[in-house]
Amino acid sequence: MTELRLDMKNQSSTRGGVSVIIITQNEACNIRDCMKSVSWADEIIIVDAESTDGTRELCREFTNRIFVRPWSGFANQKQFALDHASQPWVLSIDADERVPDELAQEIKTIIASSPEHDGYKIPRLSTFLGKPIYHGGWYPGYQVRLFRRDKCRLSASRVHEGFVVDGSIGTLKNHMMHYTHATLEESLTRLNRYSTLEALDRFERLRDKKIHWWDLLAHPFAEFFRKFIAKSGWRDGMHGFLMATISAMVKLSLYAKMWEMQKDSEQ
């Protein structure tokens, strides 16, 4: 663990201060626009997993609070960032997310007043192959991302980690942008990585649950139906069809990997 530089100016904990926390690993293509969208914050903390593409050099344009540590999982990296935040309020965003001006103003207005909640969910508009997706269950895609520093901790999941707030949670009106799944190759790479992490989580929780061949058929079909039909993914055209298909493939990969883990554990 190495703290590259420390900006002493950002150590003050003013009543309305906001720390932004971001974890990175080879995010040179995203990080500048991400940090530019939160440059209004009192403090920006980067926890970088030993990037080799110049990510840290780009981060230095906006902050001196950069920590370098080996990758230890999404939740652990974010918890480390949270532990090093100095301001009373924390906003967590990912490198492929942006905070539009309207959302930034809403956050500043709430923090400057006497907030009635200890945490806030923020709607998120995600893109798929360059197109904003409003259907298929993707929007508004609420995420707990703004919270009092001393009222929050990370869940222990390997994937789909979340912030657990000890207190009431409100909802903001303006959304953040999530520029994800830029290409099909990226989507398929994420499919493989995330299905492995989720399979490990589920296998540990449901070790006694037997995986049958029909699980590999029923769950992917149900996921496609939910995304494309029940959640109106068809309204997004070919983008919606491909998104629903990849979601079904994630379920197929998930249950196939759980079956493999189960088989290996029985040997």
Steps between C-alpha positions, in 0.01 A plus 500: 500500500643834398354849530656687215428850621286661767323829455479642853241752390251218454537372856246742641163352587264786439137444583394488137811338357479222240764236430478323164645148498600317180676167455702448183694240306620600152229764447697750294223514240239601759655664801554858377135554404390328819711723723409812307134432581575500876767771510261710712540262797706593809713189462556225243655172612638250250582140595689358206571130447849540354394637161755485219326725244563845647182514709676647804672771297162615371356494851768741621340771287213505750620360833803422710321238710599192301558162663653202322429149626462153343152408383309345791147494360240768433369519856844504665633769268196721559511443876865610499402817314212562741732456800726775364226754431526807724176683422164441675329393176624253241403457135615175339525477122671265256748605235245445221239720670443875478319751722307746280472863611136454606588215734803686637281799583239279666767336717651834601157641585413203722834498680485876558163463674416273792462162325217290643658170392831326567533372144354560156426281200595649165331396174743381234462515124720235338604465140530179298705509178485879515123531547328613823276216619169595661336157510582139581525582871807719452345838575479668746738242652514663843834473684583606858799723426471807727518451877637620830850362541442378856170329415613268222694183426548267203320169458733201473395375154766434235277661238196728513646640820294770664514768766307413815372813674418499870207737481233632266548516124353760266493524120646768275321617185785549255689204356868420454624370168654155465701444181529123496497212249662706225550190283372144486852378575497703823156361588612141453816560702293646784257208468779252569658697784182593686333160463806339659493737798125461546526121472757499782272714718194288433681169536619601847148604605314214331749217533222246565290607201521245221544640149300305238512509122168682487649789700728566203191523279236661722701783657645641174157480333335673797765773496454566128121513540527737796739738325356498149126449561400573861734802533435619141855456375353465151442876505876547466504303173806296410686647798227369730503157335879465532493626859234242592692225319824580682313512831369150425854389417615632839241277670607201291865559587414556867313171545748304288786624719305423818439148367872461427590619852247260645638211296858579603405521868353151488820341374 
